[in-house]
Amino acid sequence: MRRKDELPDCPVATTINLIGSKWKLLILRNLLVRPWRFGELQKSLEGISARVLTSSLRSMEADGIIERRVISERPLHVEYRLSKLGESMREIIAAMESFGIDYKQKISPAE
């Protein structure tokens, strides 16, 4: 995890710093449902490269938002899940989902 002096003074800027990228938000959205394997995440996130997914997952793990677990079944695989801190972001993602639904209902349909 980062130290307090490494984060912006503004709490909104801190949150954006932690989860503000498109991919991190979509990874969070998926992990709110259940744990995922790397390959599953990559297939579910159309357009993300393995490099960007790896970087995003490592960053989120370093920030304490997700946990990486190696499962020793054969073949070995890795599973990602939300940490307690990550779970606390459920309300943020729910508010974004609610806004997206409301917005789509208010705009005129494409002609």
N, CA, C and O atoms as a GROMACS GRO file, in nm:
protein
  444
    1MET      N    1   0.083  -0.119   0.000
    1MET     CA    2   0.000   0.000   0.000
    1MET      C    3   0.087   0.125   0.000
    1MET      O    4   0.200   0.125   0.048
    2ARG      N    5   0.031   0.229  -0.055
    2ARG     CA    6   0.104   0.356  -0.058
    2ARG      C    7   0.099   0.423   0.079
    2ARG      O    8   0.009   0.397   0.159
    3ARG      N    9   0.195   0.507   0.103
    3ARG     CA   10   0.195   0.587   0.225
    3ARG      C   11   0.108   0.710   0.203
    3ARG      O   12   0.087   0.752   0.089
    4LYS      N   13   0.059   0.769   0.311
    4LYS     CA   14  -0.027   0.887   0.302
    4LYS      C   15   0.040   1.002   0.228
    4LYS      O   16  -0.025   1.075   0.153
    5ASP      N   17   0.171   1.018   0.249
    5ASP     CA   18   0.240   1.130   0.184
    5ASP      C   19   0.260   1.107   0.034
    5ASP      O   20   0.305   1.198  -0.036
    6GLU      N   21   0.228   0.989  -0.015
    6GLU     CA   22   0.237   0.960  -0.159
    6GLU      C   23   0.106   0.985  -0.232
    6GLU      O   24   0.100   0.976  -0.355
    7LEU      N   25   0.002   1.016  -0.157
    7LEU     CA   26  -0.130   1.036  -0.215
    7LEU      C   27  -0.167   1.184  -0.221
    7LEU      O   28  -0.116   1.263  -0.142
    8PRO      N   29  -0.255   1.221  -0.314
    8PRO     CA   30  -0.299   1.361  -0.321
    8PRO      C   31  -0.372   1.403  -0.193
    8PRO      O   32  -0.424   1.319  -0.120
    9ASP      N   33  -0.373   1.533  -0.166
    9ASP     CA   34  -0.445   1.584  -0.049
    9ASP      C   35  -0.596   1.565  -0.063
    9ASP      O   36  -0.665   1.536   0.034
   10CYS      N   37  -0.646   1.583  -0.183
   10CYS     CA   38  -0.790   1.574  -0.209
   10CYS      C   39  -0.836   1.428  -0.205
   10CYS      O   40  -0.778   1.344  -0.274
   11PRO      N   41  -0.940   1.395  -0.126
   11PRO     CA   42  -0.988   1.257  -0.118
   11PRO      C   43  -1.044   1.205  -0.250
   11PRO      O   44  -1.032   1.086  -0.280
   12VAL      N   45  -1.107   1.292  -0.329
   12VAL     CA   46  -1.158   1.250  -0.459
   12VAL      C   47  -1.041   1.215  -0.552
   12VAL      O   48  -1.046   1.114  -0.623
   13ALA      N   49  -0.938   1.296  -0.550
   13ALA     CA   50  -0.819   1.270  -0.631
   13ALA      C   51  -0.752   1.139  -0.587
   13ALA      O   52  -0.698   1.066  -0.671
   14THR      N   53  -0.753   1.110  -0.459
   14THR     CA   54  -0.697   0.985  -0.409
   14THR      C   55  -0.773   0.866  -0.467
   14THR      O   56  -0.713   0.770  -0.515
   15THR      N   57  -0.906   0.872  -0.464
   15THR     CA   58  -0.989   0.764  -0.518
   15THR      C   59  -0.964   0.748  -0.667
   15THR      O   60  -0.949   0.635  -0.715
   16ILE      N   61  -0.961   0.858  -0.739
   16ILE     CA   62  -0.935   0.852  -0.883
   16ILE      C   63  -0.798   0.793  -0.909
   16ILE      O   64  -0.780   0.716  -1.003
   17ASN      N   65  -0.702   0.829  -0.827
   17ASN     CA   66  -0.566   0.778  -0.841
   17ASN      C   67  -0.564   0.625  -0.826
   17ASN      O   68  -0.487   0.557  -0.894
   18LEU      N   69  -0.648   0.572  -0.738
   18LEU     CA   70  -0.650   0.428  -0.712
   18LEU      C   71  -0.730   0.349  -0.815
   18LEU      O   72  -0.689   0.239  -0.854
   19ILE      N   73  -0.844   0.403  -0.859
   19ILE     CA   74  -0.932   0.325  -0.947
   19ILE      C   75  -0.979   0.402  -1.069
   19ILE      O   76  -1.076   0.362  -1.133
   20GLY      N   77  -0.913   0.512  -1.102
   20GLY     CA   78  -0.964   0.602  -1.205
   20GLY      C   79  -0.949   0.557  -1.348
   20GLY      O   80  -1.006   0.621  -1.437
   21SER      N   81  -0.877   0.452  -1.377
   21SER     CA   82  -0.865   0.411  -1.516
   21SER      C   83  -0.986   0.327  -1.557
   21SER      O   84  -1.049   0.261  -1.475
   22LYS      N   85  -1.016   0.332  -1.684
   22LYS     CA   86  -1.127   0.254  -1.740
   22LYS      C   87  -1.113   0.107  -1.702
   22LYS      O   88  -1.210   0.045  -1.658
   23TRP      N   89  -0.995   0.053  -1.719
   23TRP     CA   90  -0.977  -0.089  -1.698
   23TRP      C   91  -0.989  -0.127  -1.551
   23TRP      O   92  -1.047  -0.231  -1.519
   24LYS      N   93  -0.936  -0.046  -1.462
   24LYS     CA   94  -0.946  -0.078  -1.319
   24LYS      C   95  -1.092  -0.079  -1.275
   24LYS      O   96  -1.132  -0.166  -1.197
   25LEU      N   97  -1.170   0.014  -1.324
   25LEU     CA   98  -1.312   0.017  -1.288
   25LEU      C   99  -1.384  -0.107  -1.339
   25LEU      O  100  -1.468  -0.163  -1.269
   26LEU      N  101  -1.353  -0.149  -1.460
   26LEU     CA  102  -1.418  -0.268  -1.515
   26LEU      C  103  -1.370  -0.396  -1.447
   26LEU      O  104  -1.447  -0.491  -1.431
   27ILE      N  105  -1.245  -0.400  -1.407
   27ILE     CA  106  -1.195  -0.514  -1.329
   27ILE      C  107  -1.268  -0.520  -1.196
   27ILE      O  108  -1.313  -0.626  -1.153
   28LEU      N  109  -1.282  -0.405  -1.130
   28LEU     CA  110  -1.357  -0.399  -1.003
   28LEU      C  111  -1.500  -0.447  -1.022
   28LEU      O  112  -1.551  -0.526  -0.942
   29ARG      N  113  -1.565  -0.400  -1.128
   29ARG     CA  114  -1.702  -0.441  -1.157
   29ARG      C  115  -1.712  -0.593  -1.162
   29ARG      O  116  -1.803  -0.651  -1.103
   30ASN      N  117  -1.619  -0.657  -1.232
   30ASN     CA  118  -1.623  -0.802  -1.242
   30ASN      C  119  -1.596  -0.870  -1.108
   30ASN      O  120  -1.665  -0.964  -1.071
   31LEU      N  121  -1.496  -0.820  -1.036
   31LEU     CA  122  -1.458  -0.884  -0.910
   31LEU      C  123  -1.563  -0.865  -0.800
   31LEU      O  124  -1.561  -0.937  -0.700
   32LEU      N  125  -1.653  -0.770  -0.818
   32LEU     CA  126  -1.762  -0.755  -0.722
   32LEU      C  127  -1.859  -0.872  -0.730
   32LEU      O  128  -1.933  -0.899  -0.635
   33VAL      N  129  -1.859  -0.941  -0.842
   33VAL     CA  130  -1.950  -1.054  -0.862
   33VAL      C  131  -1.891  -1.183  -0.805
   33VAL      O  132  -1.960  -1.259  -0.736
   34ARG      N  133  -1.761  -1.207  -0.834
   34ARG     CA  134  -1.696  -1.331  -0.790
   34ARG      C  135  -1.546  -1.321  -0.818
   34ARG      O  136  -1.501  -1.230  -0.887
   35PRO      N  137  -1.468  -1.415  -0.764
   35PRO     CA  138  -1.326  -1.421  -0.801
   35PRO      C  139  -1.312  -1.464  -0.948
   35PRO      O  140  -1.394  -1.538  -1.000
   36TRP      N  141  -1.207  -1.416  -1.012
   36TRP     CA  142  -1.182  -1.447  -1.153
   36TRP      C  143  -1.038  -1.490  -1.172
   36TRP      O  144  -0.949  -1.448  -1.098
   37ARG      N  145  -1.016  -1.573  -1.272
   37ARG     CA  146  -0.882  -1.606  -1.318
   37ARG      C  147  -0.839  -1.503  -1.421
   37ARG      O  148  -0.922  -1.433  -1.479
   38PHE      N  149  -0.709  -1.494  -1.444
   38PHE     CA  150  -0.655  -1.396  -1.537
   38PHE      C  151  -0.719  -1.409  -1.675
   38PHE      O  152  -0.767  -1.310  -1.731
   39GLY      N  153  -0.720  -1.529  -1.730
   39GLY     CA  154  -0.774  -1.551  -1.864
   39GLY      C  155  -0.921  -1.516  -1.875
   39GLY      O  156  -0.965  -1.462  -1.977
   40GLU      N  157  -0.996  -1.546  -1.770
   40GLU     CA  158  -1.138  -1.510  -1.769
   40GLU      C  159  -1.156  -1.358  -1.773
   40GLU      O  160  -1.239  -1.306  -1.848
   41LEU      N  161  -1.077  -1.289  -1.693
   41LEU     CA  162  -1.084  -1.143  -1.693
   41LEU      C  163  -1.050  -1.087  -1.830
   41LEU      O  164  -1.120  -1.000  -1.881
   42GLN      N  165  -0.944  -1.138  -1.889
   42GLN     CA  166  -0.902  -1.085  -2.019
   42GLN      C  167  -1.010  -1.107  -2.124
   42GLN      O  168  -1.035  -1.018  -2.206
   43LYS      N  169  -1.073  -1.224  -2.125
   43LYS     CA  170  -1.180  -1.252  -2.222
   43LYS      C  171  -1.302  -1.163  -2.198
   43LYS      O  172  -1.370  -1.125  -2.293
   44SER      N  173  -1.330  -1.131  -2.073
   44SER     CA  174  -1.450  -1.053  -2.041
   44SER      C  175  -1.431  -0.904  -2.066
   44SER      O  176  -1.530  -0.830  -2.075
   45LEU      N  177  -1.307  -0.858  -2.077
   45LEU     CA  178  -1.277  -0.716  -2.095
   45LEU      C  179  -1.229  -0.693  -2.238
   45LEU      O  180  -1.109  -0.690  -2.265
   46GLU      N  181  -1.324  -0.678  -2.326
   46GLU     CA  182  -1.293  -0.666  -2.469
   46GLU      C  183  -1.198  -0.549  -2.495
   46GLU      O  184  -1.227  -0.435  -2.457
   47GLY      N  185  -1.087  -0.579  -2.559
   47GLY     CA  186  -0.992  -0.475  -2.596
   47GLY      C  187  -0.874  -0.459  -2.503
   47GLY      O  188  -0.780  -0.386  -2.536
   48ILE      N  189  -0.874  -0.524  -2.388
   48ILE     CA  190  -0.762  -0.509  -2.295
   48ILE      C  191  -0.649  -0.605  -2.337
   48ILE      O  192  -0.674  -0.720  -2.372
   49SER      N  193  -0.528  -0.556  -2.332
   49SER     CA  194  -0.413  -0.641  -2.362
   49SER      C  195  -0.368  -0.712  -2.234
   49SER      O  196  -0.399  -0.668  -2.123
   50ALA      N  197  -0.296  -0.821  -2.251
   50ALA     CA  198  -0.244  -0.894  -2.135
   50ALA      C  199  -0.152  -0.804  -2.053
   50ALA      O  200  -0.151  -0.811  -1.930
   51ARG      N  201  -0.076  -0.720  -2.121
   51ARG     CA  202   0.018  -0.630  -2.052
   51ARG      C  203  -0.057  -0.529  -1.964
   51ARG      O  204  -0.019  -0.506  -1.849
   52VAL      N  205  -0.162  -0.468  -2.018
   52VAL     CA  206  -0.238  -0.369  -1.942
   52VAL      C  207  -0.313  -0.437  -1.827
   52VAL      O  208  -0.320  -0.382  -1.717
   53LEU      N  209  -0.369  -0.555  -1.851
   53LEU     CA  210  -0.438  -0.627  -1.745
   53LEU      C  211  -0.341  -0.663  -1.633
   53LEU      O  212  -0.372  -0.643  -1.515
   54THR      N  213  -0.225  -0.714  -1.669
   54THR     CA  214  -0.124  -0.749  -1.569
   54THR      C  215  -0.083  -0.626  -1.488
   54THR      O  216  -0.074  -0.633  -1.365
   55SER      N  217  -0.058  -0.516  -1.555
   55SER     CA  218  -0.019  -0.392  -1.488
   55SER      C  219  -0.128  -0.343  -1.394
   55SER      O  220  -0.101  -0.304  -1.281
   56SER      N  221  -0.253  -0.346  -1.440
   56SER     CA  222  -0.366  -0.300  -1.358
   56SER      C  223  -0.383  -0.389  -1.236
   56SER      O  224  -0.402  -0.339  -1.125
   57LEU      N  225  -0.375  -0.520  -1.255
   57LEU     CA  226  -0.390  -0.613  -1.142
   57LEU      C  227  -0.278  -0.595  -1.041
   57LEU      O  228  -0.302  -0.596  -0.920
   58ARG      N  229  -0.156  -0.580  -1.088
   58ARG     CA  230  -0.042  -0.560  -0.996
   58ARG      C  231  -0.058  -0.431  -0.917
   58ARG      O  232  -0.032  -0.428  -0.796
   59SER      N  233  -0.100  -0.326  -0.985
   59SER     CA  234  -0.120  -0.198  -0.919
   59SER      C  235  -0.230  -0.206  -0.813
   59SER      O  236  -0.215  -0.156  -0.702
   60MET      N  237  -0.340  -0.270  -0.849
   60MET     CA  238  -0.452  -0.284  -0.754
   60MET      C  239  -0.414  -0.372  -0.636
   60MET      O  240  -0.459  -0.349  -0.524
   61GLU      N  241  -0.333  -0.474  -0.661
   61GLU     CA  242  -0.285  -0.559  -0.552
   61GLU      C  243  -0.192  -0.480  -0.460
   61GLU      O  244  -0.203  -0.490  -0.338
   62ALA      N  245  -0.101  -0.403  -0.518
   62ALA     CA  246  -0.008  -0.322  -0.439
   62ALA      C  247  -0.082  -0.218  -0.355
   62ALA      O  248  -0.038  -0.184  -0.245
   63ASP      N  249  -0.195  -0.168  -0.406
   63ASP     CA  250  -0.274  -0.070  -0.334
   63ASP      C  251  -0.370  -0.133  -0.233
   63ASP      O  252  -0.441  -0.062  -0.162
   64GLY      N  253  -0.373  -0.267  -0.227
   64GLY     CA  254  -0.457  -0.336  -0.129
   64GLY      C  255  -0.602  -0.350  -0.168
   64GLY      O  256  -0.686  -0.381  -0.084
   65ILE      N  257  -0.634  -0.328  -0.296
   65ILE     CA  258  -0.773  -0.334  -0.342
   65ILE      C  259  -0.813  -0.477  -0.378
   65ILE      O  260  -0.928  -0.517  -0.357
   66ILE      N  261  -0.719  -0.552  -0.431
   66ILE     CA  262  -0.746  -0.691  -0.465
   66ILE      C  263  -0.643  -0.783  -0.402
   66ILE      O  264  -0.537  -0.739  -0.357
   67GLU      N  265  -0.676  -0.912  -0.400
   67GLU     CA  266  -0.585  -1.013  -0.350
   67GLU      C  267  -0.562  -1.115  -0.461
   67GLU      O  268  -0.654  -1.150  -0.535
   68ARG      N  269  -0.440  -1.160  -0.472
   68ARG     CA  270  -0.400  -1.261  -0.570
   68ARG      C  271  -0.376  -1.390  -0.494
   68ARG      O  272  -0.302  -1.393  -0.396
   69ARG      N  273  -0.439  -1.497  -0.541
   69ARG     CA  274  -0.425  -1.625  -0.473
   69ARG      C  275  -0.382  -1.732  -0.574
   69ARG      O  276  -0.446  -1.750  -0.677
   70VAL      N  277  -0.273  -1.800  -0.543
   70VAL     CA  278  -0.227  -1.910  -0.627
   70VAL      C  279  -0.298  -2.036  -0.580
   70VAL      O  280  -0.292  -2.073  -0.462
   71ILE      N  281  -0.366  -2.102  -0.672
   71ILE     CA  282  -0.438  -2.225  -0.640
   71ILE      C  283  -0.353  -2.342  -0.688
   71ILE      O  284  -0.318  -2.351  -0.806
   72SER      N  285  -0.321  -2.431  -0.596
   72SER     CA  286  -0.224  -2.536  -0.624
   72SER      C  287  -0.284  -2.661  -0.689
   72SER      O  288  -0.224  -2.768  -0.683
   73GLU      N  289  -0.400  -2.648  -0.749
   73GLU     CA  290  -0.453  -2.760  -0.826
   73GLU      C  291  -0.368  -2.776  -0.951
   73GLU      O  292  -0.297  -2.683  -0.990
   74ARG      N  293  -0.375  -2.890  -1.013
   74ARG     CA  294  -0.305  -2.910  -1.140
   74ARG      C  295  -0.401  -2.884  -1.253
   74ARG      O  296  -0.509  -2.944  -1.253
   75PRO      N  297  -0.371  -2.800  -1.348
   75PRO     CA  298  -0.254  -2.714  -1.350
   75PRO      C  299  -0.269  -2.598  -1.251
   75PRO      O  300  -0.381  -2.559  -1.217
   76LEU      N  301  -0.156  -2.544  -1.207
   76LEU     CA  302  -0.158  -2.429  -1.118
   76LEU      C  303  -0.227  -2.312  -1.187
   76LEU      O  304  -0.213  -2.294  -1.307
   77HIS      N  305  -0.301  -2.236  -1.111
   77HIS     CA  306  -0.359  -2.114  -1.166
   77HIS      C  307  -0.372  -2.009  -1.057
   77HIS      O  308  -0.361  -2.038  -0.938
   78VAL      N  309  -0.396  -1.887  -1.102
   78VAL     CA  310  -0.405  -1.772  -1.012
   78VAL      C  311  -0.547  -1.718  -1.018
   78VAL      O  312  -0.609  -1.712  -1.124
   79GLU      N  313  -0.597  -1.679  -0.903
   79GLU     CA  314  -0.731  -1.624  -0.893
   79GLU      C  315  -0.722  -1.487  -0.826
   79GLU      O  316  -0.643  -1.467  -0.733
   80TYR      N  317  -0.802  -1.395  -0.874
   80TYR     CA  318  -0.805  -1.260  -0.817
   80TYR      C  319  -0.940  -1.238  -0.752
   80TYR      O  320  -1.044  -1.277  -0.805
   81ARG      N  321  -0.938  -1.175  -0.636
   81ARG     CA  322  -1.060  -1.142  -0.564
   81ARG      C  323  -1.042  -1.008  -0.495
   81ARG      O  324  -0.930  -0.961  -0.476
   82LEU      N  325  -1.153  -0.947  -0.456
   82LEU     CA  326  -1.145  -0.820  -0.386
   82LEU      C  327  -1.100  -0.841  -0.242
   82LEU      O  328  -1.136  -0.940  -0.179
   83SER      N  329  -1.022  -0.750  -0.193
   83SER     CA  330  -0.986  -0.747  -0.051
   83SER      C  331  -1.101  -0.678   0.024
   83SER      O  332  -1.199  -0.636  -0.037
   84LYS      N  333  -1.088  -0.665   0.154
   84LYS     CA  334  -1.188  -0.590   0.231
   84LYS      C  335  -1.196  -0.445   0.182
   84LYS      O  336  -1.304  -0.388   0.170
   85LEU      N  337  -1.080  -0.388   0.154
   85LEU     CA  338  -1.076  -0.251   0.102
   85LEU      C  339  -1.148  -0.243  -0.033
   85LEU      O  340  -1.224  -0.150  -0.058
   86GLY      N  341  -1.123  -0.340  -0.119
   86GLY     CA  342  -1.190  -0.345  -0.248
   86GLY      C  343  -1.340  -0.359  -0.234
   86GLY      O  344  -1.416  -0.294  -0.306
   87GLU      N  345  -1.383  -0.442  -0.140
   87GLU     CA  346  -1.528  -0.459  -0.114
   87GLU      C  347  -1.592  -0.328  -0.072
   87GLU      O  348  -1.709  -0.304  -0.100
   88SER      N  349  -1.516  -0.242  -0.005
   88SER     CA  350  -1.572  -0.115   0.040
   88SER      C  351  -1.604  -0.022  -0.077
   88SER      O  352  -1.669   0.080  -0.058
   89MET      N  353  -1.558  -0.056  -0.196
   89MET     CA  354  -1.587   0.024  -0.316
   89MET      C  355  -1.717  -0.017  -0.385
   89MET      O  356  -1.753   0.040  -0.487
   90ARG      N  357  -1.785  -0.114  -0.329
   90ARG     CA  358  -1.911  -0.163  -0.387
   90ARG      C  359  -2.010  -0.048  -0.406
   90ARG      O  360  -2.075  -0.041  -0.511
   91GLU      N  361  -2.022   0.039  -0.310
   91GLU     CA  362  -2.117   0.151  -0.320
   91GLU      C  363  -2.080   0.248  -0.432
   91GLU      O  364  -2.168   0.303  -0.499
   92ILE      N  365  -1.951   0.268  -0.453
   92ILE     CA  366  -1.906   0.357  -0.561
   92ILE      C  367  -1.948   0.300  -0.697
   92ILE      O  368  -2.003   0.371  -0.780
   93ILE      N  369  -1.922   0.172  -0.717
   93ILE     CA  370  -1.955   0.108  -0.844
   93ILE      C  371  -2.108   0.102  -0.860
   93ILE      O  372  -2.158   0.122  -0.971
   94ALA      N  373  -2.181   0.075  -0.753
   94ALA     CA  374  -2.328   0.072  -0.761
   94ALA      C  375  -2.383   0.210  -0.799
   94ALA      O  376  -2.477   0.219  -0.878
   95ALA      N  377  -2.324   0.316  -0.745
   95ALA     CA  378  -2.369   0.452  -0.780
   95ALA      C  379  -2.340   0.481  -0.927
   95ALA      O  380  -2.421   0.544  -0.994
   96MET      N  381  -2.226   0.436  -0.976
   96MET     CA  382  -2.193   0.456  -1.117
   96MET      C  383  -2.289   0.378  -1.207
   96MET      O  384  -2.332   0.428  -1.311
   97GLU      N  385  -2.323   0.257  -1.165
   97GLU     CA  386  -2.419   0.176  -1.242
   97GLU      C  387  -2.556   0.244  -1.245
   97GLU      O  388  -2.620   0.253  -1.350
   98SER      N  389  -2.598   0.292  -1.131
   98SER     CA  390  -2.727   0.361  -1.123
   98SER      C  391  -2.730   0.486  -1.211
   98SER      O  392  -2.828   0.510  -1.282
   99PHE      N  393  -2.624   0.563  -1.208
   99PHE     CA  394  -2.615   0.682  -1.292
   99PHE      C  395  -2.621   0.643  -1.440
   99PHE      O  396  -2.692   0.706  -1.518
  100GLY      N  397  -2.547   0.538  -1.479
  100GLY     CA  398  -2.546   0.493  -1.618
  100GLY      C  399  -2.684   0.450  -1.665
  100GLY      O  400  -2.723   0.480  -1.778
  101ILE      N  401  -2.757   0.381  -1.580
  101ILE     CA  402  -2.894   0.338  -1.614
  101ILE      C  403  -2.983   0.460  -1.632
  101ILE      O  404  -3.055   0.471  -1.732
  102ASP      N  405  -2.979   0.553  -1.537
  102ASP     CA  406  -3.061   0.675  -1.545
  102ASP      C  407  -3.027   0.757  -1.669
  102ASP      O  408  -3.116   0.806  -1.738
  103TYR      N  409  -2.900   0.771  -1.696
  103TYR     CA  410  -2.857   0.850  -1.811
  103TYR      C  411  -2.908   0.790  -1.941
  103TYR      O  412  -2.959   0.861  -2.028
  104LYS      N  413  -2.894   0.659  -1.954
  104LYS     CA  414  -2.940   0.592  -2.077
  104LYS      C  415  -3.090   0.608  -2.096
  104LYS      O  416  -3.137   0.615  -2.209
  105GLN      N  417  -3.166   0.613  -1.988
  105GLN     CA  418  -3.311   0.630  -1.998
  105GLN      C  419  -3.350   0.772  -2.036
  105GLN      O  420  -3.456   0.792  -2.094
  106LYS      N  421  -3.266   0.868  -2.005
  106LYS     CA  422  -3.298   1.009  -2.030
  106LYS      C  423  -3.257   1.057  -2.168
  106LYS      O  424  -3.314   1.154  -2.218
  107ILE      N  425  -3.161   0.994  -2.230
  107ILE     CA  426  -3.117   1.041  -2.360
  107ILE      C  427  -3.208   0.985  -2.469
  107ILE      O  428  -3.270   0.880  -2.454
  108SER      N  429  -3.215   1.058  -2.579
  108SER     CA  430  -3.302   1.013  -2.688
  108SER      C  431  -3.237   0.897  -2.761
  108SER      O  432  -3.115   0.893  -2.774
  109PRO      N  433  -3.318   0.803  -2.809
  109PRO     CA  434  -3.262   0.688  -2.879
  109PRO      C  435  -3.197   0.729  -3.012
  109PRO      O  436  -3.234   0.829  -3.072
  110ALA      N  437  -3.102   0.651  -3.054
  110ALA     CA  438  -3.035   0.678  -3.183
  110ALA      C  439  -3.135   0.660  -3.296
  110ALA      O  440  -3.221   0.572  -3.292
  111GLU      N  441  -3.121   0.743  -3.394
  111GLU     CA  442  -3.216   0.734  -3.506
  111GLU      C  443  -3.153   0.670  -3.625
  111GLU      O  444  -3.217   0.655  -3.728
   0.00000   0.00000   0.00000
